Amino acid sequence: MADLTEKDLENMKNHKYSSTGYSSLDNKMNPFWTKCANYLPKKYSPNMVTVTGLCCQFSSILLISSYDLTFSERLPAYVYFFCAFMLFMAQTFDAIDGKHARNTHRQSSLGQLMDHGCDSMDNFLFSIVLTQAFLFGNSIHSLMVQIVIQIPFYIFTLEEHVTGKIRTQFYNIGVTEYQFFSMLLLVLSGIFGESLVYLKIFGIRLSYITLYLIFIAAILQSIKLISINSNGIKDAYNKFKPMSIIIALSTVEYFCHKLYFYQKRPLLIILLNGLYYSLLTCKLIISNMAKKDIVILDIDLITYIIGISTSLILGNESIEFIIIIGLSVWLAFRYYKQIIYSIFKMLDYLKISF
């Protein structure tokens, strides 16, 4: 994505947020969220409220990674209770940042970029929490959790590019419903431990069956939304191509059984893939707001393809370590150059403080 021009910034300034409305649970939670927003200090900026929610999710990952990087070790019960509570806090901050902006008369188009950008990071961070809670290890199920959580949000953002309206619920079921369901799973995991994790029905782990059903629903939902908002199969595939490349390479990583990092430290690979997903989504959000065309293949995606493909082909642990570290450094640089830079350029253009 090229640097933002004066026209891009003006388009972003004039961008109007539009959604498909609240889900049933959103409407029930709204009185609570409104009260929470009213208690926030006036000097606490809406953008800081958004970032605080993201920090809640980061705290869960830091706690998990201090115990285990393999998704295969059962952690103390308090870890799962803590992660459930942090998800609730992240949900609350995400719900009240806009209300706080209206309360303090500091609404701006930058709020959507901050809110949805942080949401894109929340998604892959929480996929790590669920993967660890159900001890999926370096199996295909760890990849499925990431896909189930990441694809819908990317599709909803893609839909906004076409329709100008962000989808916040599907058949009256939205993010809030999924979040409370996830909180329940974490609490039950903390209470019942491995007896829940390894509970079987017809000889298959219940956690696998649940994941399969959600995976199928997410894929069908995504196909439907892409078809509705596209002009034929070719157009639909082109719009989804960046995400499909990451999913394809992630799948190859698993089935080839060659990536040492995925075998020994799957958390690090899932974290890397998730950050690339987040970067793609953030750039799509900026394109939506700036009314720019979607870039299908750019330097970020090309670098990722070359790096992961080289690791798979060579099958050398030392070289793979260098490549993974290099991709991580490159990703950090590109995140700053593409996303953080855009945020500060918007702050300067709108003449507001963070």
N, C-alpha and C positions, 0 to 999 in steps of 0.2 A: 504494500500500500504506500503510495507516494505521500510526501509531506502535505499537510493540509493547506489548501490555498485560501485566499480571502473569501472566495465564493463558498468553499466547503464550510468554513467557520460560520459564515452567515446562515447557511442552510442548517447547521447544527444549532445555532442560536434560535432559529425560528421553528425548530422541530417540535411538534406537539405529540405528547405521549397519548396513545390510544390503545385500549385493551378490550378483551372480550368479556370483561366483568368478573365479579367475584364468584367463587364456588359456594356451596352450602356452608361448609365449615368456615370459610373466610367470613361470611356474614355473622356466624355465631361468635367468632373470635374478635370481630371488629370493635365491640365495646371495650374489651380488655386492652386491645392495642391502642385505642384512643386515650384511655386513662394513662397508659404507660408513656405515651408521647407527651401528655400534659405535664408529667413529672420531670421531663428532661430540662436541664438548665438552658436558658435562652442562648447563652454564649457558646453552647456546644453545637457545632455546625452540623447540618444534615449529612454532609459527606463523611464526617468523623463517626456519625452513628452507623453509616453503612460499613465503614472499615472496621469498626468495633465488632460487628457481626461476623465479618470474615476472620478476625482474630480468634473468635470463639472456636471456629472450626480448626484453625491452625493449632490451637492448644490441645485439641483431641489428638491430632496427628503427632505432635511432639511427645505426648504422653505414651501413645502406642509405640512409636519408634524407639523410645527409651527402653522398652521391653523386648520388642520383636520386630524384625524386618522381613519375616518369611511368611506371615499369615498362618502359621501352623502351631503356635504355642498358645495355650489357654492362659489368659491374663487374669489378674485378681478381679473379683466382681465389681469393685469400686470403679474400675476403669470404664466398664460398660455403663454404669450409672452416670459417671462423669460425662461420657460422650453423649448420652441421651439428654442430659441437662444442657450441655453446650449446644446441641442441635436446637433445643427449645429456645435458648438465648439467641442463637443466630437467627432463627425464624422470627423472633420478636423484634430484634433490631432491624431486620430486613423489612418488616411490616410497618415500622413506625418512622423510618427515615423520611418518607414522603409526607407523613402527617406532621412531623416536626418541622419540615421545610415550610409547610403551609402555616403552621402556628407562628413561625418566626418571620414569615414573609420573605423567605430566601429560596423560593422555587427557581429552578433554572433547568435548561435542557441538559446540563452536565449531570444532573441527578440520575437520569436514565442510564447514561454511560457508566457512572459509578455503581449504580445499583445492579444492573445486569452484568457488568464486568465482574463484580464481586460474586454474583450468583454463579457465573461460569466457573470460577475457582472453587466455590463452595461445593459444587456438584462432584468434581473429581476427588476433592478431599473427603467428602462423605462416602464416596464409593470405597475408599480405603478403610474407613471405619467399619462398614458393613462386611467387607471382605475378611477383616481380621476377626470380627465378632463370630463369624460362622466358619472360621478356620478353613477357608478354601485353598490356602497354600498357593502353589504355582500352577494350579489346575486351570482348565478352560473356564471354570466358573468365576474365577477372579476377573477374567477378561469380560465375561458376560455381565457382571455387576457394573463394570465401568461403562459398557455400551448401553445398558438399560438406563443408567442415570444420565449419561451424556447426550445420547442421540435426541431425545425429545426436546431438550432445551435448544439445541442447535437447530432442529427443525422448526421450532416455534419462532426463533430469530430469523430463520430463512423465510418463513411465512410472512413475517413483518416486512421483509424487503419487498415482497410482491404486493401485499394488501395494505401496508401502512398501519396494521393493527397487530399488536402482540397478543398471542393466545395465553391466557392465564388459567384456563380450565378446559377440559375436554369431557363432554357429556356430564358436566357439573362436578367433575372430579379434578382437583387442581393440586398444586404443589403442597399446600397445607395438609391435605389428606394423606399424601405420600409421606410427608415428614412425620406426622403423628403415628402412622403405621410403623415407620422406621424406629421411632422412639420406643414404641411398644416392644418391637423385636429386641432392641438393645436391653431394655429393662428385663424382659423375660430371659434373655441370654445371661444377664448378670445373676438372676435368681436361680435358674435351673441348670446353668452351666452346660457341660457336655451332654447331659441327658436330653437337652433340647437340641443342641447342635447336631447330634448324631441320631435323633429320633427318626425312625423309618416307617414308611407306609408302603406295603407291598414290596418290601425289600429295597426301597429307594429312600434316601434321606429326604425328609420333609422340606428341608431348606433348598434342596435341588429342585424338587417339584415346584415350590413357590417361585424360585428364580426362573425356571423354564416358562411358567405361565406368564410371569411379568415380562420376560424377554420376548415371547411371541406377541403379547399385547403391544409392547413398545414398537416392535418392527411393523406390525400391521397398522398401528396408528400413524407411524412415520410415512409408510407407503401411501396411505390414504391422503395425508396432508400434502405430500409432495405432488401427488397426482392431481389433487384439486387445484393447486396453485401453479401448475406448469402447463406448457404447451407441448405436450407429447413426451414420450419416454426419453428421448435424447436431451431435451431441455431439463427434464427432471434430474437425469443423471449428472449433467453438467453442474447444476446447482449444488448437488450433494457430493461432487467429486472430491473436494479437499478432505471432508470427513471420512469418505469411503476409503481413501488412501491410507489414512491413519488406522482405520479399523482393519483393513486388509493386512497391513504390515504387522499390526498387533497380533492378528490371528496366525500369521506366518511365524512370528516369534515363538508362539506357543507350540505349534505343531512341528516345527523343525527341531525343537529341543536343543538348540545350539547356543542361545544366548546364556552365558554363564550368570549374568546379572539376574536374568529371569528365573533361573534355576535356584540360585543361592540367595538372592535379595530381591524378590519380585516387587517389593514395595517401591524400590528405587526406579524400576522400569515403568511401573504404573504411574508413579509420580511424574516421570518425564513425559509419558504419553498424555497424561492429563493436562500438563502445562501447555503442550502443543495444542490440544483441543481448546483450552481456554484462550490461547492466543488467537486461534482461528475464529473463535466465537466473538472475541472482543473486536477484531478487525471487521467482522460482519456487522456488529452493532454500530461501529463508526461509519461503515458504508451506508447503513440504513439512515442514520441521522444526517449524514452529509449528502445523501442522495447520489452516491457514487456507484458505479457498476461493481459487481463482485469480481475480484481477481481469483481465477480458478487455480492457477499454479504460480506461486511466487518463490522468492529465494528461501523463505522459511521452510516451506514444504519440500523444496528440492534438497535442501541441506539435510532435513530429516530422512528423506528417502535414501540419499547417498550414505548417510551415517549408519542407519540400521541395516541396509542391504550389505554394506561392507562388513559389518560385524557378523552377519549371518553367513556370508560367503567364506570369510577367512577362518572363522571358528577358533580364534586365538584369544585367550583370556586377557592377556596383557594389552593387546591392541584394542580389544573391546572396552577395556577400562578407560583407555585414553579417549576413545571415540565417545563413550557415554559422558565422560567429564567434559569433553569438548562441546558436545551437543548441549549440555546443561549450561555452560558458560555462554554459548551462542544464544541460547534461549533467553537467558537473563538479560543479555545485551539487547536483543530484539524486543523483549518486553518493555525495556526502558525506552528504546528508540521509537517503537510503534504506539504503545499504549500510554505509558507515563508521560511521554513527550506530548501526546495529543491532549491529555488531561490538563497539563500545565499551560498549553497553548490556549485551550478553551478558557481556563481561569483568567489568563491575561486578556483575552478578547472580550470576555464578559465583565471584566474588571471586578471580580469577586475573589474573596479569600477562600482557601481550602476549608 
